[in-house]
Amino acid sequence: MFKPFFRPQAPGRFLPLAVIALVAGLCREVQAQDPGPAPVAKALCDALLNAMKEGPSVSYAARRDQLAPEISRDLDLPLMTRLVVGPSWRTLAPADREQLVDAFSAYSIATYAQRFRSYSGERFEVAPTASPSASGDSIVHTKLFTGDGSPVQLDYLMRKNGDRWQIMDVFLNGTISELAARRSEYSSVLREGGAPALISLLKKKTAEFGG
């Protein structure tokens, strides 16, 4: 009598292998979706370097528009705005919050477009591995080599927003927080004139870059 080469097994016999395969597949998918914070910092550095290399061949406005998508993607500008404003953010009307985010975002993009406008052999070095913190945030260490003395150390404090890492602060020489400096600069403006005064100041500063 013919006996089949393959004999069906009880479904439970194959359950562990199925679970292992499923977990392995999910791990691969997570790794593919979350390459970590370092590539985000590198993408920003690459965009800045490309803008520098184009130099005077493009106008300030063109450089700003070129950098805007990358900066908006890599920086958590709404969070940065809230941190710059500080505790008074909780008391602001939704319309004021929205206008502050728009004004701060435009000013931030304009600042990068103004700072990175020429090239003389500069290069970025981005650490491939971030330094995790107890809070769950990470720091990506980078250096900007200018060919003039020691490199400039720029450390990006990053936080995961949904499925993507984004920059929430930049530390010059590892210690000087850009957000802290902005918050100190704007505190008196907010105290004396509230959100409208800060919105007006940010718009004025942004417009001056294009002058």
Secondary structure, DSSP 4 states (H G I P E B T S, - for coil): ----SS----HHHHHHHHHHHHHHHHHHHHHHH---SHHHHHHHHHHHHHHHHHGGGS-HHHHHHHHHHHHHHHB-HHHHHHHHHGGGGGGS-HHHHHHHHHHHHHHHHHHHHHHS---SS-EEEE-SS-EE-TTS-EEEEEEEE-SSSSPEEEEEEEEEETTEEEEEEEEETTTEEHHHHHHHHHHHHHHHHHHHHHHHHHHHHHHHHT-
